[in-house]
Amino acid sequence: MARLAFALLLVVAFAGCDAHTAVNGRVLDADDHPVEGAKVSLSADPSHPRLTRSATTGSDGKYDVGIIHGPGTAHFDFVVSKDSYKTHSEELEPKRQYRDHTVKLVPEK
């Protein structure tokens, strides 16, 4: 009986634990050249700064951004922007690690 009570306590304790979602990769232009200075944002709620994490790409176009969130987060807005390029946005699932996530930015016309 004590083991069952302990097991139930563990389930309840970990049910509300925070989760982590991370995205890393490169931002490239239409010719597969790295885009330096692109802003990369991962947000559970774009109107709430505490629920948004951002990074800026380096000269190699690489970025790494992650966020800790509650277990009830339904999705994330992933946005990449840079002057003179169209903004890239997509919806990502929480509690995943997106590795080598390449984004191609298209020039504005």
Secondary structure, DSSP 8 states (H G I E B T S, - for coil): -HHHHHHHHHHHHHHT--EEEEEEEEEE-TTS-B-TT-EEEEES-TT-GGGEEEEE--TT-EEEEEEEE-TT---EEEEEE-TTB--EEEEE-SS-EE-S--EE--B--
